[in-house]
Amino acid sequence: QQKAMQLGFSAEQARAMVVQTALGAATLAQVASDTSLEDLRAQVTSKGGTTHAAIESLREQQLPQLVANAMQAAIDRAVEMAKTL
């Protein structure tokens, strides 16, 4: 949303773009439940296209590992919190 606003979109427009993008991806994943998420992503990504460029940038910046680390931190905290119940 912040980047869209930096590009000149209003806060409302930027939010709508983010929400619609996430909703579209989630809807596709739900409708095509027999297809892996990786395969779905590959089906909508043109080699050399904008999504491809974005995904490559995220991979170069180690996003998969960052997400895995964040998930593990949440799991670790949930385990700690469960011990106090």
Secondary structure, 3 states (H helix, E strand, C coil): CHHHHHCCCCHHHHHHHHHHHHHHHHHHHHHCCCCCHHHHHHHCCCCCCHHHHHHHHHHHCCHHHHHHHHHHHHHHHHHHHHHCC
